[in-house]
Amino acid sequence: MKNKIFKPVNTKLYKTGQTRGADDDVIYQNRVKRNSTVLIPYSEFEQCKSAPTQKGKYENGYIVLIKPEEFFEKGAETALKEKGLKLGKNLLVFYETREQYKNYPIKKSWKPAKSRKSPLGGEYVARIPSTTEEGQDKIIAGFNTSKLKGAGIRVYEYADDATITACKIQLEFLFWSCYDIDVFLKACSKEEADALRKRMKKTKEDAAKLGLADLKKLQAERIINDKMQTICPLCLKPISALEFASKMVQAKGREVPDLTVTNISLFHIHELRSGEFNHRAYNLGWGHHHCNVTVADEGVQGTLEWMKEVLKANGWI
C-alpha cells in the first residue's frame, strides 16, 4: 500500500542505514550502507581494527590508509608487518597534499587501487585539491570511476546489518510513540490508517521481542519523556509525528525552491567518533533539525555544557 503521508517517515527510516553524503573529491563513498568497506586511518588502526560485533570482523572488510610520511619512515615496514598490514592487500598509501606528492614520489611500480576487496589492485590513492595561486589541477587517483567512486566509508559510521535493522525497528517504534500519532493517523484515509495501525502493532511487538522497547533505558538516554512520548534529545520538547514531513521554515529573502530539509532529523545522543561505533540502539532518537545542527559533532552532553557557559557569560544563569 502506498501512503503519501507515511512516505517521508519510511524514507527517513531507510536513510538511517546509510552513511552521510560525500562528493567526488573525497575518498569516501556517498550515501551507502553502513556495513560497507571501512576506511581506517593508520594512526587509528589499533583503536579501530576490531569491529564492535561479528567477533571483531567488519562485514565487508577494511582498508587502512597510511600517510606517505608514515609509510616511508624508517622502520615502518617492520611495524606494518607486525600489525598484519600489507600494501595492496589491506593497506594503501594515501596522498592528500601537494607537499606529500612532491616529497614522497609515487613509485614507478605502483598503481592506483581499484578494488575494495583484497587484493586492492594497486598500492595508493590520491585526493589532492587544486591550487588557485599556483594554477595546479587537482589530483585524483584510485576509486574515481563512475561505478567505483570512493574507497569506503568513515570507520565511525560503521554498523553491521543486524545493528542497522535493530536501529530501524527502534526508530520506527519511537515514531509510533509521538504524542500526536492519533492526529497523524486521522490525516490518512480509513484504509491507510487501518494498515498503519497494523504496522504500528507489529513494530511494537518486534521492538519488545528484540529488547528495543526498554522505556526506562530510553528515558535515561533522553529519547522519550516520563509520559513515554518521543522527545528531542537536546531541547526535550515532544516530537510531533506531523513534523516528519514538514519542511524547515526558510529565512525571508533566502528561500530556495528545492529545499529538502525537514523539521525532524536522525539524532545521535553520543556523537559518532572513531573507536566508539555509536550508530547503535539506545543511542539514536529523533530530534529537531535546529537542535541537531547545534549539537553537531559534540554530542548532547558536550553541547549542554557549552550552552551552560554561554548562558553564564550572558548573565542568564
ChimeraX attribute file (.defattr): number of C-alpha atoms within 10 A of each C-alpha:
attribute: neighborCount
match mode: 1-to-1
recipient: residues
	/A:1	7
	/A:2	7
	/A:3	15
	/A:4	11
	/A:5	16
	/A:6	18
	/A:7	13
	/A:8	16
	/A:9	19
	/A:10	14
	/A:11	10
	/A:12	18
	/A:13	20
	/A:14	14
	/A:15	16
	/A:16	21
	/A:17	24
	/A:18	19
	/A:19	22
	/A:20	17
	/A:21	10
	/A:22	16
	/A:23	12
	/A:24	16
	/A:25	16
	/A:26	18
	/A:27	25
	/A:28	22
	/A:29	23
	/A:30	18
	/A:31	15
	/A:32	18
	/A:33	22
	/A:34	26
	/A:35	24
	/A:36	26
	/A:37	23
	/A:38	27
	/A:39	25
	/A:40	24
	/A:41	20
	/A:42	22
	/A:43	13
	/A:44	14
	/A:45	18
	/A:46	12
	/A:47	13
	/A:48	21
	/A:49	20
	/A:50	15
	/A:51	22
	/A:52	17
	/A:53	14
	/A:54	11
	/A:55	8
	/A:56	11
	/A:57	14
	/A:58	20
	/A:59	18
	/A:60	14
	/A:61	17
	/A:62	25
	/A:63	28
	/A:64	22
	/A:65	23
	/A:66	21
	/A:67	20
	/A:68	20
	/A:69	15
	/A:70	14
	/A:71	20
	/A:72	13
	/A:73	10
	/A:74	10
	/A:75	10
	/A:76	13
	/A:77	15
	/A:78	10
	/A:79	12
	/A:80	15
	/A:81	11
	/A:82	10
	/A:83	11
	/A:84	10
	/A:85	18
	/A:86	16
	/A:87	20
	/A:88	22
	/A:89	19
	/A:90	20
	/A:91	26
	/A:92	27
	/A:93	25
	/A:94	24
	/A:95	25
	/A:96	19
	/A:97	16
	/A:98	16
	/A:99	11
	/A:100	16
	/A:101	16
	/A:102	9
	/A:103	10
	/A:104	14
	/A:105	11
	/A:106	17
	/A:107	9
	/A:108	6
	/A:109	7
	/A:110	12
	/A:111	16
	/A:112	21
	/A:113	22
	/A:114	22
	/A:115	16
	/A:116	23
	/A:117	16
	/A:118	13
	/A:119	16
	/A:120	20
	/A:121	17
	/A:122	20
	/A:123	24
	/A:124	26
	/A:125	24
	/A:126	24
	/A:127	20
	/A:128	21
	/A:129	16
	/A:130	14
	/A:131	11
	/A:132	8
	/A:133	6
	/A:134	7
	/A:135	8
	/A:136	11
	/A:137	11
	/A:138	15
	/A:139	17
	/A:140	19
	/A:141	19
	/A:142	22
	/A:143	23
	/A:144	21
	/A:145	11
	/A:146	8
	/A:147	7
	/A:148	14
	/A:149	20
	/A:150	22
	/A:151	26
	/A:152	25
	/A:153	27
	/A:154	21
	/A:155	27
	/A:156	21
	/A:157	22
	/A:158	31
	/A:159	27
	/A:160	22
	/A:161	15
	/A:162	11
	/A:163	18
	/A:164	21
	/A:165	18
	/A:166	18
	/A:167	25
	/A:168	23
	/A:169	21
	/A:170	26
	/A:171	25
	/A:172	22
	/A:173	23
	/A:174	26
	/A:175	22
	/A:176	23
	/A:177	22
	/A:178	20
	/A:179	18
	/A:180	15
	/A:181	15
	/A:182	13
	/A:183	12
	/A:184	18
	/A:185	19
	/A:186	11
	/A:187	13
	/A:188	16
	/A:189	11
	/A:190	11
	/A:191	10
	/A:192	18
	/A:193	17
	/A:194	13
	/A:195	13
	/A:196	18
	/A:197	14
	/A:198	10
	/A:199	14
	/A:200	17
	/A:201	13
	/A:202	13
	/A:203	20
	/A:204	20
	/A:205	15
	/A:206	17
	/A:207	22
	/A:208	14
	/A:209	10
	/A:210	12
	/A:211	12
	/A:212	21
	/A:213	19
	/A:214	11
	/A:215	16
	/A:216	12
	/A:217	13
	/A:218	22
	/A:219	19
	/A:220	12
	/A:221	18
	/A:222	22
	/A:223	27
	/A:224	27
	/A:225	20
	/A:226	12
	/A:227	11
	/A:228	17
	/A:229	21
	/A:230	30
	/A:231	25
	/A:232	25
	/A:233	28
	/A:234	22
	/A:235	14
	/A:236	15
	/A:237	15
	/A:238	23
	/A:239	25
	/A:240	22
	/A:241	24
	/A:242	19
	/A:243	17
	/A:244	22
	/A:245	19
	/A:246	14
	/A:247	13
	/A:248	16
	/A:249	11
	/A:250	10
	/A:251	8
	/A:252	6
	/A:253	6
	/A:254	6
	/A:255	10
	/A:256	9
	/A:257	5
	/A:258	6
	/A:259	11
	/A:260	11
	/A:261	13
	/A:262	16
	/A:263	20
	/A:264	26
	/A:265	21
	/A:266	17
	/A:267	27
	/A:268	23
	/A:269	26
	/A:270	21
	/A:271	22
	/A:272	19
	/A:273	16
	/A:274	18
	/A:275	17
	/A:276	17
	/A:277	19
	/A:278	21
	/A:279	26
	/A:280	18
	/A:281	19
	/A:282	23
	/A:283	17
	/A:284	26
	/A:285	26
	/A:286	25
	/A:287	27
	/A:288	27
	/A:289	18
	/A:290	14
	/A:291	19
	/A:292	23
	/A:293	12
	/A:294	15
	/A:295	23
	/A:296	15
	/A:297	15
	/A:298	16
	/A:299	20
	/A:300	24
	/A:301	14
	/A:302	14
	/A:303	17
	/A:304	15
	/A:305	10
	/A:306	14
	/A:307	13
	/A:308	14
	/A:309	14
	/A:310	13
	/A:311	11
	/A:312	11
	/A:313	10
	/A:314	9
	/A:315	8
	/A:316	9
	/A:317	9
